[in-house]
Amino acid sequence: MSEGDISKEGSDRYSLQGRVYRKLREDILSGRYKEHEELREVAIGEELGVSRTPVREAFRQLELEGLIQIIPNKGAYVVGISWKDVGDIYQMRARLEGLAAALAAHNIERPLLSEMEEIVYLSEFHAKSGHMEQLPDLDNRFHHIIYESCASKMLEKTLIELHEHVIRVRKMTLTTLFRGNASNAEHHGIMEAIKAGDAELAEKLAHEHMINAYEFMKEKIGEDKFAKTVSER
């Protein structure tokens, strides 16, 4: 991929540095880079077909976000997220997803509501068929539809970023049969509340959905297993 190619890729609202940043951020959060691993400007620049300048600028942005640490005269190292970070993120998501669901109950458009219904039924079908590996992507889209339908760009952006921060640990829980089925049932309830225009109920159910997801995560994963997982490729 050349620098010209990557500069044209995706939406024009992102600068070259922004797209390098997003690629590195995705690689860190997905686990491609493990905790404490050094990120090398030259190697990343060659891989993405860009000069060192946008890579260096992306490093600065990642450091501001707390995902890497830049040590003068040594290099840039992956920090990732801690178990406490996960807890903080879910507390924030519980409140903000409730708000987003309430707003979506008033603002969702018919095409997105139809897509949400399809996702709910597909998720239930795959869970019953034992195709648990299909659930994480469907879950992602379900939540993104709520974000897109809340009619607030700032809220949507904030929730997308929080959602992405816990993508690896979410995959660990969604692919278990119990949480997959429970999550599907909760999604169904949220969808029906949004469909009925019941903002109060949609907010309540979306808030409870996040709390349930975190409680299940604490029970089934815990800090030790989480630490081991995020340190592995």
N, C-alpha and C positions, 0 to 999 in steps of 0.2 A: 504494500500500500504506500503510495507516494504522498508527500506533504500536500500536493495539490488535491489528491483524492480525498484525504482525510479532511481537508478544509471545506470540501463540498458535501461531505457526508452529513446526513441528518438535517435538522432545521437550521436555517440561516441565522437564527437568533444566537447560536453558539459560536464563539470565536474558536480559532484553532486551539488556543490554550484551553478553552472551556471543554472542547471535545477530548483533548488529551487527559484533562482532569477527570472527566466522567468515565473514561475508559479505565484509568488507574483506580478510581474509586470503586467501580464495579468489580475489578479484579481483586481488590483488597477485601471487599465485603462478601464476595462469593467464595473466598478462601483460596484463590489462586496463589496469592502471596501469604505466607504464614507470618505469625507474629514474630517480631524481631528480625525478620529478613531484610537485608539491605536492598534498596531500590537504586539501580545504577542508571544515571542519566544517559550515558552513551548507549547502553544496551537497549533501554526503552526507546530512545530516539531512533535507533536502527530498526527495531521491531515495528514501530509505528510509521516509519518513513518520514520523520520530522527532525528538525534541528534540536539542539539541546535547550534553546531558549524557551519554547513552550513547555518542555518537560520541567525545566527549573521553575517556571511560573506555576505549573500545576502542583509541583511539590509544595510551594508556599501555601497554596490554597488548601491542600490536604492537611498541612500542618495546622492551619487555623481551625480546621474541622476536628483536629485531634486524632486523625487516622495515621499520621506518620510523625516522626520526630527527626528534625534536621540537627545534626550535631556538627558544629563548625570543624572544618579540617578532617572530618571523618566520613560523613555521608548521611543519607536519609534512610531511616529504618521504620518498618511497619509497627504501629502501635495497636491498631485494630480496636475492638470494643471489649469492655470487661463485663463480668456478670452483673455488676452494679449498673453499668450502662444499660444493659438489657432491661433490668427492672425499671429504671428511670424512663426508658423509651416506652415500655408498656403502660406505665402510669400516664404518660403524656398522650399516648395513642387512645387509651380508654376514654379520656375526656374529649379529645379532639375528634375521634371517630364518632362519638355520640353526637357532637355538634354537627358534623358533616352529614350524618344520616338524617338528623332532624331537618337540615336545610334541603337535603336531597328529596325528602318527602314532599316538599313544596315546589321543587325546581326540576326534578328529573323529567327528561323528555321521553316520549314513547319508544323511540328506537333503542335507547339505552336501557329502559325498563325491560323491553323484550329480550335484549341480550342478557340482562341480569337473570331473568327467568330461565333462559336456556342454560346458563352457567350453573344455576342451582340444580336443575334437573340432570344435567350431564354429570355433575359432581356426585349426585346421589346414585346415578347409574354406575359410575366407575367404582364407587365405594362398595356397592353391592356385588360387583363383579370381581372385586379384589384387585382392581387396577389402581392401587394407592399412589403410584408414581405420577399419575395424571393430576392429582389433587393440588399440588403447590401452584402450578401455573393457572389453574382455574380459580384458585383462591386469590391469587394476585389480581386477576382481572376483576373479580367480584368487588374487591376493595377499591380498585382504581375507578370503577364505574361510580361508586359512591363519591369518590374525590372529585371526579369530573362533573358530577351532578350537584355539587354543593353551592355552585355559583359564587365561589370565592377563590380567586387565583392564589392568594397568599395561603389560605388554609389548604388548598390542594397541593401546593408546592411543599409545604411543611410536612404534610402527611405522607407524601411520596418519599421524601427523604427519610423520615422515621421508619417507614415500611421497609425501605431498602437496607437499612442498617441491621435488621435482624433476619435477613433472608435465609442465612444458613441454618440458624437455630429453628426457624419456622419449618423448614423442610424436614428437620429431624422429627418434629411432633406431628405434622400433618400426614406423614406417611405411615403412622401407626393407626391401626384400624379404629381404636376407640376414639381418638381425637378427631380422626377424619370424619367419622359418622356424627360425632357431637358437633363439630364445626359446621357440617352440612345442615344439620337441624337448626342451628343458630342462624346460619345464613338465610334459611327458608323463612324463619320468623321475621328477620330484618327486612327481607324482600317484601313480605306480605304487608308489613307496617308501612313501608315506603309506598307500595302500590295503593294502599288505602288512604294515603296522605296523612297518616297519623304520626305527626312529628314527635310527639311526646313518647309514644311507644317505640318508635324507631331509634330515638336517642337512648332510651333505657336499654333496649336489646343490644345495640351496638356497643354500649359501654360494658355491659355484662359479658359480651362476646370476648372482648379484649381481656377482661379480668379472668375469665375462664381459661383462655389460652395461656396466660401467664402462670396461673396456678397449676395447670397441667404440666407446663414446662418445668416448673420448680420441682414437681413431684417425680417426673420421669427422667429429667436430665440432671438437674442440680449443678452446682458450681464446678465440681471436680470434672464431670463429664464434659461440661461446656468448655472448660479450659483446655482439655485434651483435644476436643474437636476443632477449636479455632486455631490450634497450633499445628494441625495436620493439613496437608494439601488435599 
